[in-house]
Amino acid sequence: MKQLIPKRNAQLNLPLLDVPATVLPDNKQRELVMALVELLLGAANEKADQPISRGSDESEVE
């Protein structure tokens, strides 16, 4: 009998809520966009500063 091995990276599909879009004033939308850009750039810079791991365990994804 073949032994069943659970998947480690199983994908969980959840339904999205159908919520109407929220209208933001231009100044608040710009503020949110700038905050998102700052977060993305910070995450990209942090990722670039980390050394690349060339270990034998390829199942761990950073």
Beta strands, then each sheet from edge to edge (+ up, - down):
end
